[in-house]
Amino acid sequence: MTVATHSRTDRAIELFHALSDETRLEIIELLRRGERCVCELTDSLDAAQSRLSFHLRVLKDAGIVRDRKDGRWVYYELDPEIFEETEALVSGMKPNALKRTEKCCA
């Protein structure tokens, strides 16, 4: 495995892990409509702040969401560029249409 393939694989693992949880997908769905304060997310998801903070950290570490502080409030939004990156990663996994010409175990 080349370094580029390895780093692409590591990135895919990080993104797919972040996207593999129901709560994190619900957060993404809420943020699709625009920036939200953490208190709005807590209320909408009926989740404890500690649990929500964990999921937001996973999404932030993967680059899916970004935050900004305004006084004592923290606001989250989706990073649109990450969806282009994710699309490119998935597209790079499509099967190659070329048929194998050499024989296996010759």
Rosetta constraint file for C-alpha pairs under 8 A:
AtomPair CA 1 CA 5 HARMONIC 6.11 0.50
AtomPair CA 1 CA 6 HARMONIC 6.23 0.50
AtomPair CA 2 CA 6 HARMONIC 6.00 0.50
AtomPair CA 3 CA 7 HARMONIC 6.09 0.50
AtomPair CA 4 CA 8 HARMONIC 6.04 0.50
AtomPair CA 5 CA 9 HARMONIC 5.97 0.50
AtomPair CA 6 CA 10 HARMONIC 6.10 0.50
AtomPair CA 7 CA 11 HARMONIC 6.07 0.50
AtomPair CA 8 CA 12 HARMONIC 6.17 0.50
AtomPair CA 8 CA 89 HARMONIC 7.53 0.50
AtomPair CA 9 CA 13 HARMONIC 6.18 0.50
AtomPair CA 10 CA 14 HARMONIC 6.27 0.50
AtomPair CA 11 CA 15 HARMONIC 6.20 0.50
AtomPair CA 12 CA 16 HARMONIC 5.87 0.50
AtomPair CA 12 CA 86 HARMONIC 7.69 0.50
AtomPair CA 12 CA 89 HARMONIC 6.72 0.50
AtomPair CA 13 CA 17 HARMONIC 5.86 0.50
AtomPair CA 14 CA 18 HARMONIC 6.29 0.50
AtomPair CA 14 CA 62 HARMONIC 6.10 0.50
AtomPair CA 15 CA 19 HARMONIC 6.24 0.50
AtomPair CA 15 CA 62 HARMONIC 5.83 0.50
AtomPair CA 15 CA 86 HARMONIC 7.44 0.50
AtomPair CA 16 CA 20 HARMONIC 5.92 0.50
AtomPair CA 17 CA 21 HARMONIC 7.60 0.50
AtomPair CA 18 CA 24 HARMONIC 7.10 0.50
AtomPair CA 18 CA 58 HARMONIC 6.00 0.50
AtomPair CA 18 CA 59 HARMONIC 5.74 0.50
AtomPair CA 18 CA 62 HARMONIC 6.62 0.50
AtomPair CA 19 CA 24 HARMONIC 6.52 0.50
AtomPair CA 19 CA 25 HARMONIC 6.28 0.50
AtomPair CA 20 CA 24 HARMONIC 7.64 0.50
AtomPair CA 20 CA 25 HARMONIC 7.65 0.50
AtomPair CA 21 CA 25 HARMONIC 6.27 0.50
AtomPair CA 22 CA 26 HARMONIC 6.20 0.50
AtomPair CA 23 CA 27 HARMONIC 6.25 0.50
AtomPair CA 23 CA 55 HARMONIC 7.33 0.50
AtomPair CA 24 CA 28 HARMONIC 6.27 0.50
AtomPair CA 24 CA 55 HARMONIC 5.98 0.50
AtomPair CA 24 CA 56 HARMONIC 7.46 0.50
AtomPair CA 24 CA 59 HARMONIC 7.25 0.50
AtomPair CA 25 CA 29 HARMONIC 6.19 0.50
AtomPair CA 26 CA 30 HARMONIC 6.31 0.50
AtomPair CA 26 CA 45 HARMONIC 7.78 0.50
AtomPair CA 27 CA 31 HARMONIC 6.19 0.50
AtomPair CA 27 CA 41 HARMONIC 7.20 0.50
AtomPair CA 27 CA 45 HARMONIC 7.97 0.50
AtomPair CA 28 CA 32 HARMONIC 6.09 0.50
AtomPair CA 28 CA 78 HARMONIC 7.22 0.50
AtomPair CA 29 CA 33 HARMONIC 7.48 0.50
AtomPair CA 30 CA 34 HARMONIC 7.60 0.50
AtomPair CA 30 CA 36 HARMONIC 7.91 0.50
AtomPair CA 30 CA 41 HARMONIC 7.62 0.50
AtomPair CA 31 CA 35 HARMONIC 5.90 0.50
AtomPair CA 31 CA 36 HARMONIC 6.51 0.50
AtomPair CA 31 CA 76 HARMONIC 7.50 0.50
AtomPair CA 31 CA 77 HARMONIC 5.77 0.50
AtomPair CA 31 CA 78 HARMONIC 6.14 0.50
AtomPair CA 32 CA 78 HARMONIC 6.97 0.50
AtomPair CA 34 CA 77 HARMONIC 6.30 0.50
AtomPair CA 34 CA 78 HARMONIC 7.72 0.50
AtomPair CA 35 CA 75 HARMONIC 6.42 0.50
AtomPair CA 35 CA 76 HARMONIC 5.47 0.50
AtomPair CA 35 CA 77 HARMONIC 4.48 0.50
AtomPair CA 35 CA 78 HARMONIC 7.57 0.50
AtomPair CA 36 CA 40 HARMONIC 6.21 0.50
AtomPair CA 36 CA 41 HARMONIC 6.71 0.50
AtomPair CA 36 CA 75 HARMONIC 5.41 0.50
AtomPair CA 36 CA 76 HARMONIC 5.44 0.50
AtomPair CA 36 CA 77 HARMONIC 6.61 0.50
AtomPair CA 37 CA 41 HARMONIC 6.56 0.50
AtomPair CA 37 CA 73 HARMONIC 6.83 0.50
AtomPair CA 37 CA 74 HARMONIC 5.79 0.50
AtomPair CA 37 CA 75 HARMONIC 4.21 0.50
AtomPair CA 37 CA 76 HARMONIC 6.26 0.50
AtomPair CA 38 CA 42 HARMONIC 6.14 0.50
AtomPair CA 38 CA 73 HARMONIC 7.38 0.50
AtomPair CA 38 CA 74 HARMONIC 5.91 0.50
AtomPair CA 38 CA 75 HARMONIC 5.95 0.50
AtomPair CA 38 CA 76 HARMONIC 6.99 0.50
AtomPair CA 39 CA 43 HARMONIC 6.20 0.50
AtomPair CA 40 CA 44 HARMONIC 6.00 0.50
AtomPair CA 41 CA 45 HARMONIC 5.96 0.50
AtomPair CA 42 CA 46 HARMONIC 5.65 0.50
AtomPair CA 42 CA 47 HARMONIC 5.31 0.50
AtomPair CA 42 CA 48 HARMONIC 6.67 0.50
AtomPair CA 42 CA 49 HARMONIC 6.20 0.50
AtomPair CA 42 CA 52 HARMONIC 6.79 0.50
AtomPair CA 43 CA 47 HARMONIC 7.01 0.50
AtomPair CA 47 CA 51 HARMONIC 6.61 0.50
AtomPair CA 47 CA 52 HARMONIC 6.30 0.50
AtomPair CA 48 CA 52 HARMONIC 6.25 0.50
AtomPair CA 49 CA 53 HARMONIC 5.87 0.50
AtomPair CA 50 CA 54 HARMONIC 6.37 0.50
AtomPair CA 51 CA 55 HARMONIC 6.62 0.50
AtomPair CA 52 CA 56 HARMONIC 6.09 0.50
AtomPair CA 53 CA 57 HARMONIC 6.04 0.50
AtomPair CA 54 CA 58 HARMONIC 6.47 0.50
AtomPair CA 55 CA 59 HARMONIC 6.33 0.50
AtomPair CA 56 CA 60 HARMONIC 5.93 0.50
AtomPair CA 56 CA 65 HARMONIC 7.66 0.50
AtomPair CA 57 CA 61 HARMONIC 5.90 0.50
AtomPair CA 58 CA 62 HARMONIC 6.26 0.50
AtomPair CA 59 CA 63 HARMONIC 6.32 0.50
AtomPair CA 59 CA 64 HARMONIC 5.24 0.50
AtomPair CA 59 CA 65 HARMONIC 5.72 0.50
AtomPair CA 60 CA 64 HARMONIC 5.73 0.50
AtomPair CA 60 CA 65 HARMONIC 4.87 0.50
AtomPair CA 60 CA 66 HARMONIC 5.84 0.50
AtomPair CA 60 CA 67 HARMONIC 7.93 0.50
AtomPair CA 63 CA 79 HARMONIC 7.10 0.50
AtomPair CA 63 CA 82 HARMONIC 6.67 0.50
AtomPair CA 64 CA 78 HARMONIC 5.89 0.50
AtomPair CA 64 CA 79 HARMONIC 5.59 0.50
AtomPair CA 64 CA 82 HARMONIC 5.86 0.50
AtomPair CA 64 CA 83 HARMONIC 7.94 0.50
AtomPair CA 65 CA 76 HARMONIC 6.47 0.50
AtomPair CA 65 CA 77 HARMONIC 5.47 0.50
AtomPair CA 65 CA 78 HARMONIC 4.38 0.50
AtomPair CA 65 CA 79 HARMONIC 5.36 0.50
AtomPair CA 66 CA 76 HARMONIC 5.71 0.50
AtomPair CA 66 CA 77 HARMONIC 5.64 0.50
AtomPair CA 66 CA 78 HARMONIC 6.34 0.50
AtomPair CA 66 CA 79 HARMONIC 6.37 0.50
AtomPair CA 67 CA 74 HARMONIC 6.57 0.50
AtomPair CA 67 CA 75 HARMONIC 5.43 0.50
AtomPair CA 67 CA 76 HARMONIC 4.43 0.50
AtomPair CA 67 CA 77 HARMONIC 6.44 0.50
AtomPair CA 68 CA 74 HARMONIC 5.72 0.50
AtomPair CA 68 CA 75 HARMONIC 5.34 0.50
AtomPair CA 68 CA 76 HARMONIC 6.66 0.50
AtomPair CA 69 CA 73 HARMONIC 5.77 0.50
AtomPair CA 69 CA 74 HARMONIC 4.49 0.50
AtomPair CA 69 CA 75 HARMONIC 6.28 0.50
AtomPair CA 70 CA 74 HARMONIC 6.24 0.50
AtomPair CA 70 CA 75 HARMONIC 7.60 0.50
AtomPair CA 79 CA 83 HARMONIC 7.75 0.50
AtomPair CA 80 CA 84 HARMONIC 7.32 0.50
AtomPair CA 81 CA 85 HARMONIC 6.48 0.50
AtomPair CA 82 CA 86 HARMONIC 6.05 0.50
AtomPair CA 83 CA 87 HARMONIC 6.00 0.50
AtomPair CA 84 CA 88 HARMONIC 6.18 0.50
AtomPair CA 85 CA 89 HARMONIC 6.23 0.50
AtomPair CA 86 CA 90 HARMONIC 6.22 0.50
AtomPair CA 87 CA 91 HARMONIC 5.97 0.50
AtomPair CA 88 CA 92 HARMONIC 6.07 0.50
AtomPair CA 89 CA 93 HARMONIC 6.71 0.50
AtomPair CA 90 CA 94 HARMONIC 7.01 0.50
